[in-house]
């Protein structure tokens, strides 16, 4: 006779008994939709899974937080998040870049001055340890220790360089720190195989609730930041994003400007603000999953933000019932089940969970769940202990910190610039877009009477634009530059001056800091505003749409335009390089005086009426003086020959075959191409001769093609082509990651050798690694040359030269006095040649 089991019908007051029955492994999440007692759809239990009585007192709240819960979801979350961190080590964490990123000859920008980078060899070792810990966290081996080590190294590296901050890196640090305190090794872990007492063991509800709340806050606070930012709601933050191919379907029903405003900006705000709420609710969760997944898949194509979109996708199941992995696996075919760990093992009692009943009695009873007999352990903790209060208090403190920190800028005012705080911890993702147009750094020294000029990229690796956006990092750069100039060149710097021109969200380019203030001597405090910070000219924001229209019109005529605003009494020294032709400056508002110090026969010109303009000679200085008591706005309009020719050449390469030989381009170009002010062709370039076509015919073809493209705009990629490119790129990433792992292992071996032998870390790391790479490349070239030249050639001189290049490392101060006059020559993107940071 078959054994039978009677499963009691759940009622509204029966939730406590559910926590004692293994037939319901999701006692914390079960939403009773029809319990036979008329539970209504407007009851909170229908939507959230708990009653008001569960949070009406501190005792009931603690019982709710420590209610036993199925460990399946938290275990799967550990696995997928560990995989994301494993992949992230190949990207943003820079597994193979420890020797490059922490070069002691360059400046670092820690949040706290006492955080210093270790020697390069040790930084390489730390990165590799973090890589190994990402694997051990994923498989759940020594889970707690691995999580602590990974989180400790991660935060050390994160806090050591604020220039590399971003919101998703901050999120990764929060999540790995949170996992450190969770029981993520109770399900599908190596630890549970080594210690069976951990296997399939209940976890308290706060484990899963804390992760849910953290992911919810990422979305919701980002939505709050967007809806309270006027630039975002007006569509200026991500203005050009609507041109991307992923928004092509919307372009069939909406004009491009509305795609940018409604779909990109308003749609992004709605997803951040509304959809995390929908993820919490049973009836709307599937709908929210679809849209949130599509949103993150689009982000993978729009932005280079590493593993963030994929991490957010794999955290979506956190909002489902905690036994969803069991249900999913039970529905798989038997052939697949045998390759997966069992999900029908007995769930064990957790020591720090609270099991409770209204009648305070526990019965040892047999239950049946999916045809599997299970026994509930009788040793149940039903009392609130002192450590439950401590943990609950810590959870309250953590949640409060997460709610307050993104809005703490009224306290930490020293970190504020035109936007609030350092970027990377406030969830203001994509709200502000920056363009750095011009940077000039000058210094006074005790060794010379004249000003010296420092290349803005000196002592900073590709992140100078981030250092210039914030008073905190700018002050750090000034102190570091003063120190490095003394150490490297024996220059005793007594003062440093920064002239920084930046545009935020399509506004005018304007000064951010007072160029007459010595940044070495100025005081900075985290709690008081930075004195040299100039105000954002927000009263000129109304010009933005007109500027965008003018820019589009002028760009169609093959000119580049830059809009500038400056304060009364200020002046801008500018140099127009030989690559610039047909340059003019036109007044938009205010009054300016244009001075030509290098032109003896040219008098100063005053521009006082809107539309007044003056031509600017190439290879000459000019000075823009703002006079009067109001700010002045003007625009530069010019043609950059190298940019134009590169555009033409790129079109020629795609249509015509080149042959050896050259010819001078010297004829009247078709209408719409580029002539100087006298109507003469401005290009006298030597270009490879084309086959069976005169240059007149070639340029006419290119011109017709460009006119056709202009009159028939279309998106650059189709969905099919983009999908194939994505697959190809993914396969390429796998090969690249394998190469990174190989290079990182080689660097690790060199670092260990250097630590053991006491060799000089950075020099030997670079020399040994790149000599090996260069020798392999030269060997391949030698074999190829032998195939084409059986006699062989003597390349010993080339080898010696290559080794000399390896030994002579680039010095960080090579940029000093590169621009002895501080010209700020305009380059191809309209920014100065010295100190450009084009975002």
N, C-alpha and C positions, 0 to 999 in steps of 0.2 A: 504494500500500500504506500503510495507516494506521500511524503511529508507535506503538510499544508501549513500555510502561514496567513494569518489575518493581519492585513495592514490597515490600521485605524485611519479613518477619514480626518484630514487636517481641518482644524477650525481656526477661527480668528484668534482664539486664546491659546492655541496649541503650539505657538512658535518655539517656546522653550523646550517642549518635548521633542521637537524636530532636531534639536542639537544633540540629543542623546541617541538618535536612531541613524544607523548607517545607511538606511534606505534613502535618507535625504542628506547628501553630502554637501549641499549648498544651503545650510540652515540660515546663513547670513544674508543670502541674496534672493531666497524664494519669494516670488510675488504671487500672493494668493488672489486669483482673479474671480473664483467662484467657490467660496468655502461653505456654501449651503446656508449662510446666515445673511445673505444680501449685502456682501461687500460691494460698495459703490465705486464707480470709476473716479469719483472725485476724492476718494479716500487716499491719504498719502501712502498707505501700504500698497495700494494698487500700482502706484507709480514708482515708489522708491524702495519698497521691500521692508520698511520698518514703520512702526507706529510713533505717534507723538509721545506715547508713554515711555518709549525707549530713550527719550532724550529730555524728559521732564525733570530729572534730578541727576546729580552727579553720580550717584550709585547706579542708576539705570543706564546712564551714558557709558560708564566704565564697563558694565556688563555687556553693552552693545559692542564696545571697542574690542573686548576680549572674547567675544562669542566665537566658538570654534568654527573653522571654515575649511573647505576642501583645499588642499595645497596644490592642486593641479595647475591652476592659472598662474600662481606665483612661480611655480617651477618652470613652466613654459616661457614666462616672461624673462626669467633669468637666462634661459637658453638663447632666445632670439636677441635680447639686448646684448649678451656677451658676443654673439656673432656680429652685431653691428659695431661693437667696439673693436673686435678683431679686424674688421674691414677698415675701420676708421684709422687704425694704426698705420695703414699703408698710405693714407691720405693726409688729413689735416694734422694728425699727431706727429707726422714726420719721423717715421721709424728709421729711415735712412738719412735723416738730415741733422742728427745731433751734433756732428762735428762742424756743420755749416752754421746752424742757427745760433749756437752758443759760443761763437768765436769771441775770445776776450778782447779783441781789438775793436769790437763794435759796442755800441751803447745798448743797454737793456733798460726796460721800463717797468719795474716791479710795482705792485700796489703798495707795498711797504718796503722801506729802504733796507731793512735787515735781510730781505730775501735776496740772496746772491746766487748766481749759477755756480755749480761745481766745476772743477776742471773738465775740459771737453771729453776726455776719456770716460769719466764717471757719468757724464750726461748720456753718452752713447749706451753705457751699461744700463742706466735707469730706463731708457726707452725700451731696451730689449726686455728688461724685467717686466715692464708694463705690458709688452706684447705677449709674453708668456702667461701673465696673470689673466689677460683677456681670454686665453684658451682655457685655463683652469676654472675660471668663473663659468664659462659656457658649459663645461662638462660637469661642474659641481664637485671638483676635487679640491679639498682643503678650502672650501668655499668661503668661509668667514675670513680666514687669513688672506686668501687671494684678493678678496674684495677690499680689505683694509689696505693692503700693499698697493693695489691698483689705484684706489681713491687717493691715498697719500701722495703718490708720485704725480698723479694727474693734477691735483690741486697745487702742488709745488710748482709744476711747470706752468699751469694756468696763471697763477698769481705772479709769476716771475716776469711776465711780459704782457702788459695790458694792450699793446699794439695788436696782438693777435686775438683779442677778445671778440667773441660774437655770441649771440644769444643761444645758439644751439650747442656750442661748446660748454657754456655755462650749464645748460640743461643736462648734458651728458655727465658733468661732474655731480650735479644734484642727484641724478638717478643712480649712479654707481655708489654714491654715499648712502642713499636711502636703502639700496639693496644690501649694504653692509649690515644694517640693523634688522633686516627681514630674514625669515626662515625660508629662503629660496632653495635650500638643499633638501627639503623634505619630499621632493618629487623628482624622479628621473635624474638622479645625481650619483656620482661615484661615491660620494660620502655615504649615501644611504645603502650602498652595497658593502662598504667597509664597516659601517655601524648600523646594523639592522634596526636599532631603536629609532633611528631617524626616518626610516622608510615609510612613506605614505602616512605622515603624521599631521594631525590638524595644525593649522596656523591660526592665530587670532585675526579677527576681522580687520583690525587696524592695518595689518600688513597690506592687504589688497586695497583698503580704503585710502591709505596714504598715497599709493601709486596713482590711483584714480584721481584723487584730488590734485596731485602735482600735474598730471597731464591736462586735467581740466583747466587749471590756472594758466598753463602755457597758452592755450587757445583764448580763454576768456579775457585775460589781462591784455593780450595782444589786440583783441577786439576793442577793449576800453581805450587803449592807446590810439587806435586808429580813429574811433568815432569822436574822440575829443581833440583830434588834430585837424585844424582847418585845412591845411595843405593836402592832407589825405582825402578829406571829404570833397575838396574841389578838384582833385585829380591831378595834382602836380608832383606827387611823390614818385610815382612810377609812370611818368608821362609817356615814355617811348615803348613801354612794355606791350601795348596793344598791337604793335607791328609784328610781334612774334607769331610764328606759324601756328602755335597751339590755339590762338584765338581766331584762326581763320574761319571756323564755322560761324562765329558771331558776326563776322564782317559781312555775311550775306544778308543779315537782317538789320544791322545797325551800322551807322557811319563810324569811322575809326575813332573819332573823338568820344563818341558815346560808348564804344567798346572799352576805351581806356577809363572813362569815368564810372560807368554803370557796372561793367563786368569785372574789370581789374580792381578798382578801388572799393566800390560799394559791395561788390560780390565778395571780395576778400574780407571785408569788415564783417559781413553777415555770417560767413563761414566761421570766422574766429569767435564771434559773439554768440551765435545762436546754436550752432551745431554741437558744441560740447555739452550743452544742456540736453539736446536730443539724444546724445550718446548714453546719457544716464537713464533714459526712459525706455521701458520695454517696447511700447507700441511704435516708437519713432526710431529705434536703434538701427534696424536694417537700412532704412532710408538714409540715415546719417552716415552709416558706414560707406555706402556707395559714393556719396558726394565728397566726403572727407578723403577717401582713397583717391578719387579722381583729382582732387585739389592737390594732393601731395605728388601724384604722378606728373601733373603739370609742372610743379615746382622743380622736379628733377630736370626738366628741359629748359626752364626759364633761368635758373640760378645755379651757380657752382657752390653748393652748400653741403657738399660731402654726403654723409650718411643721415643727415637730419630728416629728409622726407621719408626715407625707408624706416627709420626708427619710429617716427610718428605712425606710420602704417602698421607696424608690428605691435604697437601698444594699443591699438584700437580694441582688440579682444579683451583688454582689461575690464571693459565696461559690461561684458557679458556675464552670464552665470559662471560661478567659479568652477563648475564641473564640466565646462564645455569641452576640454580636451578628452575627457572620458567618453562623453556622448559621441564625439566625432570618431574616435578610434573604434568604438563599439559598432559603428555603422560601416566600417571598412570591411572589405572582403577578408575572409579567413586567411587567404594567401598572404595578404599584407600584414595582418595582425601578428603573425608568428615572427615577423622581423622587428616588432616594436615591443617595448617593455609592457608588462601587464598593467592594466588599469583597474583590475578587479581585486587587488590585494586588500586586506583588512585595513581600514583607516585607524591609526593608533591615536590614543589620547595624548593631548599636549599638556605639559605640566603647568604652563602659565596661561592656558585658556580657562575660562569660567563656564562650567556646565551647571545649569540651574533649572529648577522646576518650581512651580507655584506651590506644590504640596511637599516640596523638599524631600522627595523619595525617589530612589533610583532602583529600577528592576533590571536584572540581567535577563535580557530577552533575545530570542533568535528573530532575525528579520531576513527578508529575501529581497535582493536588489538585482534585477536583470538576471535572475536565475542563479545567482551566486550566494551561497550561505555565508553569513558573516556574524561575528560575535562582537558585541560592544563591550569594551573594557569597563569593569565596574568601579575602578579607582578614579573617581572624578573629583576635580577641584570645584567646589561650589561656593567658595568664599572669596571675598575681595581682600587681597593681601596688600601690604604696604608698597610693594614694587609696582602694583597696578596703578596706584596713585602717582608714583614717580613717572612712570612711562606716559600716563595720560597727561601729566603736566608738561613733560617734554614735547609731546605731540602738539599741545596747545601753543607752546612757545615757537615751535617750528612753523606751524601754520601761520601764526601771527607775523613771524619774520618774512615769510613768503608773500604775505599780503601787504606788508608795510614797505619792504625794501624797494620795490619798483617805484614807489612814490615818495622816497626819502630825500628828494633833491632839495627840499626846503631846508633841510638840516645840513647836508653836505654840499653847500653852495660853492665851495672852492673847485669842485669838479664840473660845474656848469659852464657851458659856453653859450652859443646861440640855441643849443638844445640842452636838455637836462641830463647831467651826469655823464660818466664814461659809457661808451657803447658796449653792450654785451651782457647786461643783467636786468634790464628793465622791460624786456619783452616788447620793445618798440621796433619790431622787425620790419625793415623796408620802409619805415615811415619817413626817413630823411635820406635824400640823395645829395651827394656832395660833388663839387667840381673844384679842384685846386688849379687856379690859372697862373699864378705868378708867385714866386718865393724868392726873396733876396735876404741873405743873412750877412751882415757886416759885423766886424769886430774891431775894437781898439786894443792895442797892445802897448806894453811898456817899452818895446823894442823899436817902434816906428811911430812917426808922427801922423801918417796917413791911415785911413781906414783900410782894412783888409777884407776880402770877401771869401766866404766859405761856401763851397758847393753844398746845397741842401741835402744831398744824398750821402754826404760824408758821415761815417760812423753809424749809419742806419741801413738795414738791408730791406729795400723795397717797401718800406712801411712809413716813409716820411710823411705821407699825406695824413696818416692816422695820428702821428705825433703833433701835427700842426692844428688839429681840430679841437684840442682841449688844453686849458691852461695848465693842468697837472703834468701832462706829458711834455708840453712845450718847456716848462720850467726844468723838467728832468733833462731834456735835450740840451738846454743851455748849460746846465751844470756839467753834463757829461762832455759836451764839446769843449768847454773851457779846460777840463782836465785832460782830455785826449790831445788837444793842441799843445799843451805843455809837455806831455809825455812823448809825443811822436815827433814834434818839430821844435821843441824848446821855445815855443811862443808863449809869452806871459800875457794872457788875455785879461784885460781889465774891464771890458764891457762887450756885450753882444746885443745886436739889434735885429729884430725880425720884422720884415715887411711881407705879410702873408695876405694873398688875395684869394677869396673863396666865395663860391656861390652855393646856396642851399635851396633845393627844390625849385630850380629854374629862375631864381631871382638874379639881380645884378651881381656881377663880380664886385666885391668890396673888401676893404681891409678888415681883418678880424682883430688885430692887436695894434696898439699904438706903436708905430715904427721908431719913435723917438725915446722909448723907455728901455733902459738897460735891463735885460731879462736875467742877468746874473745877480744884480743887486736887488731886484724887486722881491718882496716877500710873498709867499704863498701859504695859505692855510686851508685845510679841508672844510672849514666852517664859515669862511668869509669870502665874498665875491672877489674875483681877481681884478685888481685895479686897471691894468693895461687893456683889458678886454673892451673893445668898442661895440656899441649896440648894433643889432641887426636893423637895417633900414626897412622895417616891415611896412612903413607907410608908402613905400614904393612898390609893394607887392601887386598893386593894381596894373602895373605895366606888363605883367608876365604874359598874358595872352597876346597882347600886341607885339611883344618881343618875339614870341614863338611864331606868329604870323610873318613878321618881318624876316626872321631867320630862315623860314621856309622859302620865302620869295627870293631872298638874296642868294641862298644856297642853290636854288634852281638856276641861277645865272652864274654858277661856278665861283662864287665868292664865299669867303669865310667871314663870319661876323662875331664880334665879342662885345658884350654889353658891360659897361663899367659905371659904377657909382662911387663917389668919393665925398669926404667930409670937407666942410669949409676950412680954408687955411692949409690943406694938405696938398702935396704934389706927388706926381708919379713920373719917375725917370724911366724912359723906355728907349729901346734900341731896335730899329727895323733892320733885320739882316738882309743879306744879298738875295736870299731866297724869296723875299717878299717884294711884290710889285703891285702897282695900282692901289696903294694903301691910302685910305682917307680916314679922318675922324670927324664924326658928325654929332652935333649937340642935340640932346633930347630934352634937357631941363637944366636950369641954372645958368651959371656963367663960368667959363674957363678961359684961361690965357695959355696959348700954345707957344712955347719957347723953343728955338732951334739953336742950341749952343754951338753946334759944329758947322753951322751954315753962316758964313760971314755976310752974305748978300741977302739973307732972308730975315725980315723983321718979325717980331712977335705978332701973333694973330689972336684977336679976342673974338670968342664965339659967345654971343649973348642971346641970340634968337633961336628958337627951335628950328632945326633944319640947317643951320649954319654948318659949313664943313670946310676942311682944309686938307690939301694933299700932303702926304708925309713921304719924304725922300728915303730911298733904301740906303742901307749902310750908314745911317746917320742917327744921332740921338735927337730926342725931343722930350720936352718936359711939360706935363699937363698941370697947370696951377688952377686950383679951385678958388675963386674969389667970391666975395659976398658973404652973406650970413646963412645961406641955405646950401644943402648938398647939391651936387651937380651930377647929371647922368649924361653919358655920351657913348657912342659905339664906334669901334674900329671895324672897318670893312677893307678886305685885302684879298689878294690872290697869292697862294703859295705854289710856286712853280713845281717843286718836287712832288707835292701832293697831287697836283693836276696831272703831271706826266706819269706818275705811278698809276693813276686811274686809267689813263689812256693806254699805257703799256699793258695793264692787266686785261683790258678788253682786246687788245691786239693779240696777246698771247693765246686767248681762247678761240680766236677765229683764223689766224694766219700762221703759217709755218715760217720760221726764221732760217736764214742761211748766212753763211759767212760773208763778211763785207760790211760796209757802212756807208751812209749817205747823210749829208747835212740837210736838216729840215729847214727850208728857207723859202716859203711861199705863203701866199694869203690863205689862211685857214678858213674853212666854211663858217658861215654866220653862226654865232653861238659859241665858237671856241674863243681863244684867249688872245687879246691884243693889248698892247700897252696904251698909254694915254694918247700917243700920236697915231694910233691905228696900225702900228707895225707888229708883226708876229713877235711874241716875247720869248719864244723857244728857239735856241740854236743848239740842238742836242744831236749827238752822234748816236744813231740807232741802226741796228742790223737791217740790211736791205731785204725787202720782201720780194717774193717770187711772182713774176707776171702781174705786177700791179704798181702803179706809180703812187708816190706818197699822197698826192692829191686824192686819188681814188680811195686809198686806204682810210684817210681821215674822213672822207665823205661817207664811207660805209659805217665807220664807227659813229659818226654824228647821227646818221639815220637810225642806227640801232638804238642809240641813247634816247633820241626823240620818241621812238616807238615805245620804249620801256617807260618813258615819262608819261606818255599819253595812255598807256595800258598797264597801270600798276597791278601787281599781283604779289602774293606772298611767295617767299623764296623757296619754300619746301611744301611738298604734299605730305599727307599723312603716311602714305606707303613708303615714300623715300625716307622720311624721318624715322619710321619704324625700322627699316633696314639699316639705317645709319646707327640707330640705337643698339641693334644687335651686334653690328660690327664693332661699335665702340665698347660694348660689354665684353666681347671676346678679347679685344685689345687690352682692356683693363686687367683681365686675368693674367695675360702674359706680362703686363707691366708690374703687377703685384708680385709675380714670381721673381722678376728681376730685382724688385725692391727688397724682397726677403733675402735673396742671394747677396746683394750689396750690403744689407744691414748685418748679416752674419759675418761677412768679411770685415766690416768695420768693427764689429764686436770683438773679433779675434785680435785685431790690431790694438784696440783699446785695452784689452786684457794684457796683451804683451807690454804695452806702454806703462800700464800700472805696475806690473811686476818688475819691469826693468828700470822704471823711473825715467823713461824717455819723454821728450817734449811732446805733449799730446797733439795739439792742433797741427803743427807743422808736419810731424811724422804721419799723422792720420791722413792728411791730404796727399802728401808725397807718396806714401806707400800705396795708397789705394789707386791713385790716378796713374802712377807708374805702371802698375799691374794692368790697368785698363788700356793704357797707351801701348804697352808692349804687345798686348793681344791684338790691338788694332793694326800695329805696324807689322806684325807677323802675317796677318791676313792680307795686308797690302803687298807684302813681299811675295807671298805665294801668287797673288794675282799678277804681279809684275813679271814673275818668272814664266807664267803661262803666256804672257804677251811678248816677253823679251827674254828668250832663252839664254842670251849672253849674260843677263843680269846687270844691275847698276849698283853703284856704290852710294848707299844712303846713310853712311856713318855720320856725315855732317848733320843730316836732318835729325838723326837720333840724338846727337849731342845737343842740338838746338832745342829739341823737345824737352829733354831733361832739364835744361837750364830754365825753360819756361815754367816747369813744375816747381823748381826750387824757389824761384822768385815769386813769392805770394803777392797778390794785390794788396797794397797798403791802403788803409781806410782813409788816409789823409791825402790821397792823390788828387782829390777834388779841390783842395785848398788853393786859392788863387788861380783856378782854372778860368774863372771869370773875373779878371783883375779889376774891371771897372764896374762890376755888378750890372751888366747890361740888361739881363732879362730878355734876351733875344727871343722873338716869337718863333715857335716851331710849328710843326705840321698840324697840331690840334689847337693852334691858337694860344698856346701857353709858352712861357719862357723856356729857352733851351737849357738854361741852368736853373734847376730847381723845379722842373715840371713834375707834377703828380696828377696825371690825368686819370680820373676815376672811371 
